[in-house]
Amino acid sequence: LDQVVDTHVYQRVIRNQDQAGRWLDLRVVWIHGVVSTLYLKFKHEHERFTNQTASVQLADVTDFISTVEIQNITKLMVLHQTESAELDVLRDADDGRIYVVDLNPTPWGPPIQLEPAQAQKAIASMSEKLNQAVAHR
């Protein structure tokens, strides 16, 4: 769209496939000003609009989200006055941009499909960020 009309509602389907053609949701964990954890949630095509996942992996945030994108997520969280949340983020394979499609203000924790060792690593990372935030207050 070249021009957004404020009296209209827009819907866009995001083609969130990775380079291997898998459907990929990014679950970003936000804790007190920091993106602490990133889960890669792979889905089958028939499940892409559901909460079902085929597999889940823990990933390094900077491997999938740029510094500028993290700054934009920070602006969004400040705008919404959110201290901690899990965000569902999709990267469009056609234009490369990320889209925050859901902001979950109560973090749930590691997805059940995540391997136990990775889940423990994620919990430790989230705990560390929360402890740092509390220590600075």
C-alpha positions in Angstrom: 0.0 0.0 0.0 1.2 3.4 -0.8 -1.3 5.2 1.4 -3.0 3.9 4.5 -6.6 5.2 5.0 -7.5 5.5 8.7 -11.1 4.4 8.0 -10.1 1.1 6.5 -9.1 -2.2 8.0 -6.2 -4.1 6.4 -5.3 -7.7 6.5 -2.1 -9.2 5.2 -1.0 -12.8 5.0 2.6 -13.1 5.9 4.6 -15.9 4.1 6.8 -16.8 7.1 8.8 -19.5 5.5 12.5 -20.0 6.1 15.1 -20.7 3.4 14.3 -24.4 3.7 10.6 -23.7 3.0 9.5 -24.5 6.6 6.9 -22.4 8.2 8.6 -20.5 11.1 7.2 -18.5 13.9 9.7 -16.6 16.1 8.7 -16.5 19.8 10.6 -13.5 21.4 10.9 -13.4 25.2 11.1 -9.8 26.4 12.1 -9.2 30.0 12.6 -5.7 31.4 14.1 -4.0 28.4 15.9 -7.0 27.0 15.2 -9.7 24.4 16.4 -12.6 26.6 15.3 -15.6 24.6 14.2 -16.7 21.2 12.4 -19.9 20.2 12.1 -21.1 16.7 8.7 -22.7 16.3 8.5 -24.8 13.1 5.0 -25.6 11.8 3.5 -27.8 9.2 1.6 -25.9 6.5 -1.8 -27.1 7.6 -1.0 -25.9 11.2 0.5 -22.5 10.4 -2.4 -20.5 11.8 -2.7 -22.6 15.0 -0.7 -23.0 18.2 0.5 -26.4 17.1 4.2 -26.9 16.3 6.1 -29.6 14.6 9.3 -28.8 16.5 10.9 -26.0 18.6 14.5 -24.9 19.0 16.2 -22.4 21.1 18.2 -19.9 19.1 20.5 -16.9 19.5 18.5 -13.7 19.1 21.1 -12.0 17.0 21.1 -14.8 14.5 17.5 -14.1 13.6 16.7 -10.5 14.6 18.8 -7.4 13.7 19.9 -4.7 16.1 17.5 -2.3 14.4 14.6 -4.7 14.7 15.4 -5.2 18.4 15.3 -1.4 18.8 11.9 -1.3 17.1 10.6 -4.1 19.4 11.9 -2.0 22.3 9.9 1.0 21.1 6.8 -1.2 20.8 7.2 -2.5 24.3 7.8 0.9 25.8 4.7 2.2 23.9 2.6 -0.6 25.4 4.2 -0.1 28.9 5.1 -3.8 29.0 7.8 -5.0 31.3 7.8 -8.6 30.3 6.1 -10.5 27.6 6.4 -13.2 24.9 5.9 -11.9 21.3 4.9 -13.8 18.3 7.0 -12.5 15.4 6.8 -13.5 11.8 9.4 -12.7 9.1 8.0 -12.3 5.7 9.9 -14.3 3.1 8.9 -11.8 0.3 10.0 -8.5 1.9 12.2 -9.6 4.7 10.4 -7.5 7.3 9.3 -8.7 10.7 5.8 -8.4 12.0 4.8 -8.6 15.6 1.4 -10.5 15.4 0.8 -11.1 19.1 2.0 -9.7 22.4 1.4 -12.1 25.3 1.9 -10.0 28.5 2.2 -13.1 30.7 5.3 -15.1 29.6 4.4 -18.8 29.5 8.0 -20.3 29.5 9.6 -22.7 27.2 7.3 -24.5 24.7 6.7 -28.2 25.6 8.4 -29.5 22.5 11.7 -27.9 23.5 14.3 -30.4 24.6 14.8 -30.4 28.4 18.4 -29.2 28.2 17.4 -26.3 26.0 14.4 -25.5 28.2 16.7 -25.3 31.2 19.1 -23.0 29.3 16.1 -20.8 28.3 14.9 -20.6 31.9 18.3 -19.8 33.2 18.6 -16.9 30.7 15.2 -15.5 31.6 16.0 -15.8 35.3 19.3 -14.0 34.8 17.6 -11.1 33.0 14.9 -10.8 35.6 17.5 -10.9 38.4 19.4 -8.1 36.7 16.3 -6.0 36.2 15.3 -6.4 39.9 18.9 -5.6 41.1 18.8 -2.3 39.1 15.6 -1.1 40.7 
